[in-house]
Amino acid sequence: MEQKDWILLKTLHEEKNMTRTAEKLYVSQPSLSYRLRNLEGNLGVRIFFKTKNGIEFTSEGEYLVNYSREMLKQFQFVKDTMSNMKDEVSGTLRIGVSSNFAQYLLPRVLKDFSNNFPNVRFNVKTGWSTQVIEFLNNSSVHVGILRNIRGWHGEKILLKREALYLISKEKINMDFLPEYRLINYNTDSSLKESITTWWADQFSEPANIEMEVDRLETCKEMVKNNLGFAIVPGICLKQDDDLYQQAIYFKDGTLVTRETWLVYNQLFENLSVVKHFVNYLKQWNEED
């Protein structure tokens, strides 16, 4: 088996569909089928079978998928180690990042880091915090920048703590908030939990939710057009947003905040590119 076979089996197992696998690997479906038939012939086993819902793997196929994932991890580790042997800081830094941080802060972070270390390239994966932890656990990324570190037992550094804000087009009376229209948006579970906890601390009545949108920026546009109010993290707010903004507090006077963490497996700290990125983010945190 070769590296492309490992990638093929891993991707097919994830997609459970020949067409999507071919598209993801940028190959034609006939060439994909041909490669799989050759693989089955060389190994003398049946790897998968088709069902009305897609692709299912045999026990031999499941074994090969696990083997492929392990070989890809080992091969990537060898590549990282070889890059680390050079005197200069170079190679590819693989980063998993929560979606909001990726949108609002990551471009500036990577640009500044790249100015100092121009020979470093970046491979970025974005998603919810649970997805980033999954990326870390299967070693597909070196470091993670995320909101919710529940379930993570490796190294962690607090990067920043930001306030949550009520935003609206015009100033509204916080005492009568349940009477106003709340606009919800799709976000990670930790932010939802923070907002829900704050609301329960403030009001006995449920929120008057009239809109639920898929993106935070869509929500902001709805608020800008005076269609309701929203509770958002400070990271998404700009001075030119032309919105009423008010930080929210619990009844005991505690500011409602959310945290951003840098997490990584200590093993990867031996890699020069990871060590320099971790040190850079520690300084960025102090200066930001």
Secondary structure by P-SEA (a helix, b strand, c coil): ccaaaaaaaaaaaaaccaaaaaaaacccaaaaaaaaaaaaaaacccccccccccccccaaaaaaaaaaaaaaaaaaaaaaaaaaaccccccbbbbbbccccccccaaaaaaaaaaacccbbbbbbbbcaaaaaaaaaaccccccccccccccccbbbbcbbbbbbbbccccccccccccbbbbbbbbcaaaaaaaaaaaaaccccccccccccccaaaaaaaaaaccbbbbbcccccccccccbbbbbbcccccccbbbbbbbbbccccccaaaaaaaaaaaaaaaac
